[in-house]
Amino acid sequence: MKTKIITTIFILIASSGFAQSDSLTPKFRPTEGNLALELDFLPFSESGPIDLKSFQVRYFISPQLVLRAGFNFDRVKKDDELPRTFQHNGNSIMKFNKYEMDYTLWGINAGLAYHFFDNTRVSPYLGIDIGYEAKAAKYNDEVNSYNSGYPSGEFVVAKTEIENGWGINEVIYDPWGNPVNAFTVHQRAYSSIKANLVAGTDIYIMKHFYAGVELGLGMETIKYKEVTMKKDGVLKLKFPEKKDNTFGLNFNNAIRIGFWF
């Protein structure tokens, strides 16, 4: 919410400067043949103010016409070992349950934008952007149990393998209030294609440095991959592929900061 308030103020400041120009403007704005590198600035983000998982490159064909390409990448890998104590022949024995979760996300987009008011520090623009994104995910665990059979008990390790997602066992309640064990898929693997009409504003604050905001109107098709769960090598659950289509406004709540050279 705070970021959106700052962004709104930023747009109002930008709007007030559309008609301003001065003799120093050419020194502050890129021209034909210049490159620019952009990052997202999120001042209230818990992960830090600068998002290093994505960036955008611009190439100025002319002061008004700009080619743009963006890239994003994220990798999360978690390995946990949780202790569990069993009583065996009068002794306490500790075993460790193992959990492994992994996903990789990457995307690329490209587009073309036309910038207005080439003799001012404030540069509103319109453009088009298309992109592709893909995510891969998997989950594995090894959970210990104790089978207290006759004549002596034994330890058993159950192995779970999930492809194209992370699995979590949760307790939900039926319409009559009775608890029911349910298996929920998180971080599901997918691939997506999207296209947007974009509108934004850049403000050239000082030489080689600018900041801006952007929003888009477009559509996205997401294809979620089949998710399978195996217990000790035996297939137990399968979630089939599915496809979602969305259309509407998308708002980048980050302030874009860029450096051109």
C-alpha positions in Angstrom: 0.0 0.0 0.0 2.8 2.4 0.9 4.5 1.7 -2.5 1.3 2.5 -4.3 0.9 5.8 -2.5 4.5 6.8 -3.4 3.9 5.7 -7.0 0.7 7.9 -7.2 2.7 10.9 -5.9 5.4 10.1 -8.4 2.9 10.2 -11.3 1.4 13.5 -10.1 4.9 15.0 -10.0 5.6 13.7 -13.5 2.4 15.1 -14.8 3.2 18.6 -13.6 6.5 18.6 -15.5 5.2 17.5 -19.0 5.7 20.9 -20.6 8.9 21.8 -18.9 12.1 22.1 -20.9 15.4 23.7 -20.6 18.8 23.9 -22.3 20.2 21.2 -20.0 17.7 18.6 -21.1 19.8 17.0 -23.9 22.5 16.2 -21.3 20.0 14.3 -19.1 18.2 12.3 -21.7 19.5 9.4 -23.8 19.5 9.7 -27.6 20.1 7.5 -30.6 22.5 4.5 -29.9 22.3 4.8 -26.1 21.6 1.8 -23.8 19.8 1.8 -20.4 19.6 -0.8 -17.6 16.6 -0.8 -15.3 15.9 -2.4 -11.9 12.8 -2.4 -9.6 12.9 -0.2 -6.5 10.7 -1.5 -3.6 11.4 0.6 -0.6 9.1 -1.3 1.8 9.9 -4.8 0.7 11.1 -7.3 3.4 13.6 -8.8 1.0 15.3 -5.5 0.3 14.7 -2.2 -1.6 16.3 -3.4 -4.9 14.9 -6.5 -6.7 17.9 -8.3 -8.1 15.8 -11.1 -9.6 14.8 -9.2 -12.6 16.1 -6.4 -14.9 15.3 -4.7 -18.2 17.6 -3.4 -21.0 16.6 -0.6 -23.4 18.2 0.3 -26.7 17.3 3.8 -28.1 16.8 3.5 -31.9 16.1 7.3 -31.7 15.2 9.6 -28.8 11.6 8.5 -29.2 11.7 4.9 -30.4 13.1 2.4 -27.9 13.6 -1.4 -28.0 13.2 -3.1 -24.6 14.0 -6.6 -23.3 13.5 -7.9 -19.8 14.7 -10.9 -17.9 13.8 -12.5 -14.6 15.2 -15.5 -12.7 14.5 -17.0 -9.3 15.7 -20.3 -7.6 14.6 -21.6 -4.2 16.0 -24.8 -2.7 15.1 -25.9 0.9 16.6 -28.9 2.7 15.2 -29.6 6.2 15.9 -32.4 8.7 13.4 -32.7 11.6 14.1 -35.0 14.5 11.7 -37.6 15.8 12.2 -39.8 18.9 11.0 -43.4 19.1 11.0 -45.9 22.0 12.7 -49.1 21.0 13.4 -52.0 23.4 13.4 -49.6 26.3 15.7 -47.1 24.6 15.0 -43.7 23.1 16.2 -43.6 19.5 16.2 -40.4 17.4 15.6 -40.5 13.7 15.5 -37.5 11.2 12.8 -36.9 8.7 14.2 -35.3 5.6 12.4 -32.8 3.3 13.7 -31.4 0.0 11.9 -28.7 -2.0 13.1 -27.0 -5.1 11.8 -24.7 -7.8 13.3 -22.7 -10.6 11.6 -19.7 -12.3 12.8 -17.8 -15.4 11.2 -15.5 -17.9 12.0 -13.2 -20.8 10.0 -10.4 -22.5 10.6 -8.0 -25.4 8.8 -5.0 -26.8 8.9 -1.6 -28.4 7.9 1.8 -26.9 7.4 5.3 -28.2 8.4 8.2 -25.9 6.8 11.6 -26.1 8.1 15.1 -25.3 11.7 14.6 -26.5 12.8 18.0 -25.1 11.7 17.6 -21.5 13.0 15.7 -18.5 9.6 14.0 -18.2 9.0 11.3 -20.8 5.7 9.5 -21.0 5.5 6.6 -23.4 3.2 3.9 -24.9 4.3 0.5 -26.1 3.7 -3.1 -26.6 5.4 -6.0 -24.8 5.3 -9.8 -25.2 6.8 -12.4 -22.8 7.3 -16.0 -21.9 7.8 -17.5 -18.4 8.4 -21.0 -17.1 8.6 -22.7 -13.7 9.9 -26.1 -12.7 9.3 -27.6 -9.2 9.8 -30.9 -7.3 9.5 -32.2 -3.8 11.0 -35.2 -2.0 10.8 -36.4 1.6 11.8 -39.4 3.8 9.6 -39.9 6.9 10.4 -42.4 9.6 7.9 -44.5 11.5 8.1 -47.5 13.9 6.4 -50.8 13.3 6.1 -52.4 16.7 5.4 -55.9 15.4 6.2 -59.3 17.0 8.8 -60.5 18.0 10.7 -57.2 17.6 9.8 -53.9 16.1 11.4 -52.3 13.1 11.9 -48.8 11.7 10.3 -48.0 8.4 11.2 -45.1 6.0 8.4 -43.9 3.7 9.6 -42.0 0.6 7.4 -39.4 -1.2 8.3 -38.0 -4.6 6.3 -35.2 -6.3 7.0 -33.9 -9.8 6.0 -30.4 -10.9 5.0 -29.1 -7.5 5.4 -29.1 -3.7 2.9 -31.1 -1.7 1.5 -30.3 1.7 -0.9 -32.3 3.8 -3.5 -30.0 5.3 -6.6 -30.4 7.5 -9.7 -28.9 6.1 -13.3 -29.2 7.3 -16.3 -30.5 5.4 -19.7 -28.8 5.4 -20.6 -30.5 8.7 -17.5 -29.3 10.5 -15.6 -32.7 10.4 -11.8 -32.5 9.9 -10.6 -34.1 6.6 -7.1 -34.7 5.5 -6.4 -33.0 2.2 -3.4 -32.9 -0.1 -2.7 -29.4 -1.5 -0.2 -28.5 -4.3 1.9 -25.4 -3.9 4.5 -23.9 -6.2 3.0 -25.7 -9.2 5.1 -25.8 -12.4 3.8 -24.0 -15.4 4.6 -22.1 -18.6 2.9 -18.9 -19.7 2.7 -16.5 -22.6 1.6 -12.9 -22.2 1.1 -9.8 -24.3 0.6 -6.2 -23.0 -0.1 -2.7 -24.1 2.0 -0.6 -21.7 1.9 3.0 -20.6 4.4 4.7 -18.3 6.5 7.7 -17.5 10.2 8.3 -17.0 11.7 11.2 -15.1 15.3 12.1 -15.8 16.5 13.2 -12.4 20.2 13.7 -13.1 22.7 12.8 -15.8 22.6 9.1 -16.7 19.9 8.4 -14.0 16.1 8.2 -14.2 13.1 6.8 -12.4 9.7 5.7 -13.6 6.4 3.9 -13.2 4.4 1.7 -15.6 1.1 -0.2 -16.0 -0.2 -2.5 -18.7 -3.4 -3.9 -20.2 -3.1 -7.3 -21.6 -3.7 -11.0 -21.6 -1.9 -14.1 -20.3 -2.3 -17.8 -21.0 -0.9 -20.1 -18.2 -0.5 -23.8 -18.8 0.0 -25.7 -15.5 1.9 -29.0 -15.8 0.7 -32.4 -14.6 1.6 -33.1 -11.0 2.3 -36.7 -9.8 2.9 -38.0 -6.3 4.5 -41.4 -5.7 4.8 -43.2 -2.4 7.8 -45.6 -2.3 7.7 -45.6 -6.1 4.0 -46.3 -6.5 1.8 -43.6 -8.1 -0.8 -42.4 -5.6 -2.1 -39.1 -6.9 -2.2 -37.3 -10.2 -3.3 -33.7 -11.0 -3.9 -33.3 -14.7 -2.8 -30.4 -16.8 -5.0 -27.3 -16.8 -5.0 -23.9 -18.5 -6.0 -20.5 -17.3 -6.6 -17.3 -19.4 -6.7 -13.9 -17.9 -7.3 -10.4 -19.3 -7.1 -7.0 -17.6 -4.9 -4.3 -16.1 -1.7 -5.2 -14.4 0.1 -2.7 -12.2 3.8 -2.8 -11.4 3.9 -1.5 -7.8 7.6 -0.9 -8.0 9.4 2.3 -8.9 11.7 1.6 -11.8 15.2 3.1 -11.5 17.5 3.2 -14.6 21.0 4.1 -15.7 21.7 5.0 -19.3 25.1 5.2 -21.0 
